[in-house]
């Protein structure tokens, strides 16, 4: 199993701009197998991005905590790794933080199927020199 270490703790608060989103209060540094990732202060993320179909939403929303979705959203935003690597890191983080197999599997399948939309949007923004 890959080694996950938090070099700083994650502190978040609800976003003042968008209902259901969170803002990182101070930089969060997490290391996975010796590679450090820094999610900066003020980065906003939406927690679990799950389909808004009522049944799927009720079953999966909030099941992965905030740490795995925070890092995953930041990886999609900055794209320091490939999309496949970002999704694999999401899976690793969920396992590390004790998300049950069934929930992490559903989340992983979901990002593999639908994550290309967000990935492509952020890639276009990045190519145009835009910011979030």
N, C-alpha and C positions, 0 to 999 in steps of 0.2 A: 504494500500500500504506500502511495506517495506520502512524503512527510510534509505536513502543514504546520507552520508556526506563525503566530501573530506577533509581530515586533512592536506594534502599538495596538491599543484596543479600539474597537469600532464604537464611536459615539454618534448617534443620529438623533434628529428631531423631525417632527412633521414639517413638510414644506409649507412655507407661507404662501407660495404661488399656486400650487396644484394639490387639490384634495387627493389623498391616497398615495402621495409621493413622500419621499424622505430626503433630508439634506444631511450630508456628512458634516459633523461639527468641527472635526480636526482631522488632519491627515491620518489615514489608516494604512499601515504597512503590513502586508501578509507575504510570507515566503512559502513557496511550494517547490520542494526538491531543490532548494538552494537558489531559486530565482525569485527575487523580490518584486512585488508590485505595490505601487503607492497610489491609493485612491485619495485625491486631494480634498482638503476642506472645501465645503460648499458644493461638492458634486451632488447632483440630485438624481435619484433613481426611483423606480416605481415598485420596488419589491418584486413579487412574482408577477411576471407578465403571462397571464393565462387567458385562454379564450373566454370571452364573456358569455358563453353559452351557460345558462344557469346551472345545469347539472355538473359540468366540468369545473366551473368556477367554484361552486360550493365544495366540491371534493378536494380541490388542489390549492386554492388560495391560502397563503400563509403557511403552508406545510414545510417550506424550506427555510424558515427564519428570515433574517435580513442579511446575514453575512454573505452567503453564497450568491443571492441575487445582486447585492451591491457590487461585488467584484465582477460578476458576469456582465452587468450593465456597463461598468467602467471598461471592461475588456472590449465590449462591442463598440463603445464610444471612441476609445483611443486606438484600438486595433493594433496592439503591440505583438499580437500572436495571430495565427489563422483562426477562422471561425470554428473549425473543428477543434482546435486546441482550446479555445475559449469555452466551448461547450463541454469538453472533457474536464477542464478545470472546475466548471460548475458542478459536474457530477462528483468530482473528488471532494470539493468543499461540502457538498450536501452529505456525503458519506462521513467525512471527518466530523461534522457537527451533529451526527446522529439521526439524520433524516431516514426514516424507514425505507427499505428497499422499494416497496411499491410506489411510494410518493416520489422518490428521486428518479425512478424509472419513468414515471409519467412526465415529470418535468423535463428530463433529458430528451425523451422522445418528442415532446412538444417543441423544445428549442431546435432540435435537429430538423423537424418538419417546417416550422414557421419562422425560425430565427433569421432566415435569409432576408426577410423584409427589413427588419431593423438594421441588420449588418449592411445591406446595400444602401440604405438611407444614410447611415453614418459614413460609409465609404465615399458617397457623393459629396456630402458636406465637407469631409476631410480634403477631398480632391479640389474643392473650390475654396479652400482656406477658411472655411466657416467655423464658427464656434457654436456650442450648444446654447 
